Amino acid sequence: MAVDYQPPECLSKPIEVPSKLLMGAGPSNAAENVLRAGSLPLLGHLHTEFVQIMDDVKQGIQYAFQTKNNLTLAISGTGHAGMEAALCNLIERNDVVLVGINGIWGERAADMANRQGADVRTITKTAGENFKMGEIEAALVQHKPAILFLAQGESSTGVVQPIEGVGALCSKYGCLLLVDTVASLGGEPFYMDRWQVDVVYTGSQKVLGAPPGTAPISFGPRAVAKIAARKTPISSFYFDMNWLGNYWGCDSQPRKYHHTAPISSIYALREALALLANEGLENSWNRHRQCRDRLINGLAKLNLKPLASDHAARLTCITAIQVPDGVDWKSVTTHAMSMRVEIAGGLGPTAGRIWRVGLMGQNATDERVDRVLDVLAESIKSSTTAPVMGRL
Ligand SMILES: Cc1ncc(COP(=O)(O)O)c(C=O)c1O
């Protein structure tokens, strides 16, 4: 039998993947052993050996989130899948969901919550700022939400949101706290249990340094109780935590097939979590902070300013840098890319106004900070005619 369409010509050639230094907003470069783990032989999704690896991953995620929560696992999907899973399990139609918007991630959470039929309320801050405790409390009093969403690391603006104390406020006002740590976990201190965070998710491809495709997530007891008390079914079968919790061995029932786990991605995630566990969270937090400080010092020598004027509001993992007048941001990132170094532009409200430099996981080293500073300086020099830089 003849086919209607011929095989695509492009697939007759070998795949070509250049090696680049990924100093943008993610993914970051993965360690060799993490990449190697992804090429180990496949196992079936319920084979004993694979189930053991899932158990290791679960413990690694508990450590990374600093939690003893049983309902802790990796969603098969990227950070957005973690966000969607958190929201669709928690939200029932007309639940009031309060979303902190100081960049694109609050906007996306509000969009997703809206699609779940929530009554979405927002508190907003200009790009480069975070929410103060008094503002959060006032909004909790005003809106009486069932759920509060905050991004610990707002990667579109390079801002960190203090989370300590917010969980206690949420408990006081009968609200669940949901935190996005996609751009912060491993680079900023985070204590799920100590800070009374009810749900948290992250992504594999930033500080954890695994390939994109898995999203660690954890639900605390109050979140589990809200899911158990639902009057309506969870809108998504794929993200249903009752099914996923069973598949990940979080209940007392035998594990059942729900979906075929991305086997190779789970291997890679295990090895990335092992790297973090071996380094120790405190060391990882310090390393990221020191590299961020080195970057900020280097930027000052180039007369470049971070977007966040308050040093305490600056995220360790991703620094947003204001594009100076007279400089075309795009030519700079294009020039950097020609040197095989990725520097990201802005996103959403910051598009065209900033560059974003990520120092995440394997890329948070003095040597890589110096490299990205040199590339940035050279790229700005080659892209501008205006004498904007002292050192350039
Ligand atoms: C804070 C934050 N949340 C969510 C996401 C979405 O993650 P992904 O692109 O892996 O879906 C990102 C990605 O950059 C992020 O920085």
The ligand as a Tripos MOL2 file, in Angstrom:
@<TRIPOS>MOLECULE
LIG
   16    16     1     0     0
SMALL
NO_CHARGES

@<TRIPOS>ATOM
      1 C1          7.2770   32.0270   38.1050 C.3       1 LIG1
      2 C2          6.9320   31.1030   36.9860 C.ar      1 LIG1
      3 N1          5.7970   30.3940   37.0550 N.ar      1 LIG1
      4 C3          5.4520   29.5390   36.0750 C.ar      1 LIG1
      5 C4          6.2420   29.3630   34.9690 C.ar      1 LIG1
      6 C5          5.7950   28.4410   33.8840 C.3       1 LIG1
      7 O1          6.6930   27.3960   33.7280 O.3       1 LIG1
      8 P1          6.8100   26.5780   32.3500 P.3       1 LIG1
      9 O2          7.3290   27.5110   31.3210 O.co2     1 LIG1
     10 O3          7.7620   25.4960   32.7380 O.co2     1 LIG1
     11 O4          5.4600   26.0660   32.0170 O.co2     1 LIG1
     12 C6          7.4350   30.0890   34.8530 C.ar      1 LIG1
     13 C7          8.2890   29.9520   33.6710 C.2       1 LIG1
     14 O5          9.1380   30.7320   33.3820 O.2       1 LIG1
     15 C8          7.7860   30.9760   35.8910 C.ar      1 LIG1
     16 O6          8.9160   31.6790   35.8440 O.3       1 LIG1
@<TRIPOS>BOND
     1     1     2 1
     2     2     3 ar
     3     2    15 ar
     4     3     4 ar
     5     4     5 ar
     6     5     6 1
     7     5    12 ar
     8     6     7 1
     9     7     8 1
    10     8     9 2
    11     8    10 1
    12     8    11 1
    13    12    13 1
    14    12    15 ar
    15    13    14 2
    16    15    16 1
@<TRIPOS>SUBSTRUCTURE
     1 LIG1         1 GROUP 0 **** ****
